[in-house]
């Protein structure tokens, strides 16, 4: 069934995304956000798409800032937590969505 394949793909992306964040690999986290954003946009998952758009920009900027100011992560920690929490909520809603 197509829905289960899509959910597995989103879950895979999310798992890799969380791994990247846990290893402070924000540049690749931004790239994964771009992929999730594209997939969610194609599927009409508007809320997830918008959150991924914001997350992509945030992690891209964070990666750039950390090159010049390694302490930038201290100020960004709460926002990182907020993004990951919202992703869990979004994916729960995706699981309830009919395609």
Secondary structure, 3 states (H helix, E strand, C coil): CHHHHHHHHHHHHHHHHHHHHHCCCHHHHHHHHHHHHHHHHHHCCHHHHHHHHHHHHHHHHHHHHHHHCCCHHHHHHHHHHHHHHHHHHHHHHHHHCCC
